[in-house]
Amino acid sequence: MDKKKSLTTGEVAKLCDVSIPTIHKWIREDRIKHFKMPGSGKIRIPRDAIYQFMKSHGFPTDEEQNTMNILLICGEEHYNKKFANAICKSDVYQCNIANDVFAAGMIATQESPDIIFVDLSLTGVDNKNFCSSIRGTVNNFALLIVAISGAFSGSQKKKLTQYGFNEFLELPLKATSFKKKISSLLKKN
């Protein structure tokens, strides 16, 4: 099903594997948030509301099964290739690569990644403004932004956390440990 913002009662019935009269009953009982279209009065159910309803009532959702976590790696080209090759072959992640902060912003806006990895040694990274700028444009409230550097002092981590970075990775980093870190971040999130 496409990514429409709202669904008809028939689409919701198909999604929940129930009849349309059952959906109408749930609507009359105010169990599902809904609205009526101006003019026609036809009922529409916001996508978020139906998935929230399905989750709270134990329905399996296709959306959960087909969700692929989106990653964005922003760093030097040689760095990106090393880790992206190890991760992009996975069926679990969609991996995007940016070689500069401008490209990272563009990709983040289009793809709404779950995690952004930022190499702090990359030219043009303004640590103070990067996170707020990305968070202001990306439509993903659970977004994690991970700083990557050769080493972090305690005060540097504190400052970067204030700027909006969630996690820190120190180089050198092996592809296998990078994959494990991604898994643990997604579980926490």
C-alpha positions in Angstrom: 0.0 0.0 0.0 1.3 3.5 -0.8 2.2 6.0 1.9 -1.0 8.0 2.0 -1.5 10.0 5.1 -5.0 8.6 5.7 -6.9 5.4 4.7 -10.5 4.6 3.8 -12.5 2.2 5.9 -12.1 -0.4 3.2 -8.3 -0.1 3.2 -8.3 -0.3 7.0 -10.5 -3.4 6.9 -8.2 -5.1 4.5 -5.1 -4.1 6.6 -6.8 -5.5 9.8 -8.2 -8.5 8.0 -11.8 -7.7 9.2 -15.0 -6.6 7.6 -15.9 -3.0 6.8 -18.9 -3.1 9.2 -16.4 -4.0 12.0 -14.3 -0.9 11.2 -17.5 1.2 11.3 -18.4 -0.3 14.7 -14.9 0.5 16.0 -15.4 4.1 14.7 -18.8 4.4 16.4 -17.3 3.2 19.6 -14.4 5.8 19.2 -11.8 3.1 19.3 -10.1 4.4 16.2 -9.3 8.1 15.6 -10.9 9.3 12.4 -12.2 12.3 10.5 -14.8 13.1 7.8 -13.9 14.6 4.5 -15.4 18.0 4.0 -18.2 18.0 1.5 -18.6 14.2 1.0 -18.6 13.2 4.6 -16.6 10.1 3.8 -14.6 8.7 6.7 -10.8 8.6 6.7 -8.5 7.2 9.3 -5.0 8.7 9.8 -2.3 6.1 9.0 -0.6 6.8 12.3 -3.9 6.2 14.2 -4.5 2.8 12.6 -1.0 1.6 13.2 -1.2 2.7 16.8 -4.5 0.9 17.1 -3.1 -2.2 15.5 -0.1 -2.3 17.8 -2.1 -1.7 20.9 -4.4 -4.6 20.0 -1.7 -7.0 18.9 -2.4 -6.9 15.2 0.6 -7.8 13.0 1.5 -4.9 10.8 3.0 -5.1 7.3 4.6 -1.8 7.9 6.7 -3.3 10.8 7.7 -6.3 8.7 8.7 -4.2 5.7 10.5 -1.4 7.6 14.1 -1.0 6.6 16.2 1.1 8.9 17.8 4.0 7.1 21.3 5.0 7.8 23.3 8.0 6.7 27.1 8.1 6.9 28.7 11.5 6.5 32.4 11.4 6.2 35.5 11.2 4.0 35.0 9.1 0.9 37.5 6.4 1.9 35.8 6.1 5.3 32.3 5.9 3.7 33.3 3.1 1.3 34.8 0.9 4.0 31.8 0.9 6.2 29.1 1.3 3.6 30.3 -1.8 1.8 30.0 -3.8 4.9 26.5 -2.5 5.8 24.8 -1.8 2.5 24.9 -5.4 1.5 22.4 -6.1 4.4 18.7 -6.5 3.8 18.1 -4.8 7.1 19.6 -1.3 6.4 19.3 1.2 3.6 22.6 3.0 3.7 23.1 6.5 2.3 26.4 8.2 1.9 27.4 11.9 2.0 30.8 13.3 1.6 30.0 16.7 2.9 27.5 18.3 5.3 25.4 19.9 2.6 24.8 16.5 0.9 24.1 15.1 4.4 21.4 17.7 4.9 19.8 17.0 1.5 19.8 13.3 2.0 18.5 13.5 5.6 15.6 15.7 4.5 14.6 13.3 1.7 15.2 10.0 3.5 14.5 10.7 7.2 17.2 8.4 8.5 17.1 6.5 11.8 20.8 7.1 12.5 23.3 9.7 11.1 27.0 9.0 11.6 29.1 12.1 11.3 32.9 12.1 11.0 33.9 15.2 13.0 37.1 15.5 11.1 35.1 16.2 7.9 35.8 19.7 6.6 32.8 22.1 7.1 31.2 20.3 10.1 30.0 22.9 12.5 29.3 20.7 15.5 27.1 23.3 17.2 24.8 23.9 14.3 24.8 20.5 12.6 22.5 18.7 15.0 19.9 21.5 15.3 19.9 22.1 11.6 19.3 18.4 10.8 16.7 17.9 13.6 14.9 21.0 12.3 14.5 19.5 8.8 14.2 15.7 9.4 10.8 14.3 10.1 12.0 11.6 12.5 11.7 12.3 16.2 13.7 9.2 17.1 16.7 10.2 15.0 20.1 9.4 16.5 23.1 11.4 15.6 26.4 9.7 16.2 29.7 11.5 16.3 32.8 9.7 15.0 36.3 10.8 15.9 39.8 9.4 16.8 39.2 10.1 20.5 36.8 11.9 22.7 37.5 13.6 26.1 34.8 13.6 28.7 34.4 17.4 28.3 34.1 17.0 24.5 31.4 14.4 24.9 29.5 16.6 27.3 29.7 19.6 24.9 28.7 17.5 21.9 25.8 16.0 23.8 24.6 19.6 24.5 24.8 20.3 20.8 22.5 17.3 20.1 24.8 14.3 19.5 23.4 11.1 21.0 26.3 8.7 20.8 30.1 8.5 20.1 32.3 6.1 18.2 36.0 6.2 18.3 38.3 5.2 15.4 39.7 2.9 14.3 36.5 0.9 14.0 36.1 -2.5 12.4 33.1 -3.1 10.1 31.9 -6.0 12.4 31.9 -3.8 15.5 30.3 -1.0 13.5 27.4 -3.4 12.6 27.0 -4.4 16.2 26.9 -0.8 17.3 24.1 -0.1 14.7 22.1 -3.0 16.0 22.5 -1.9 19.7 21.6 1.7 18.8 18.4 0.6 16.9 17.4 -1.6 19.8 17.8 1.3 22.3 15.8 3.6 20.0 
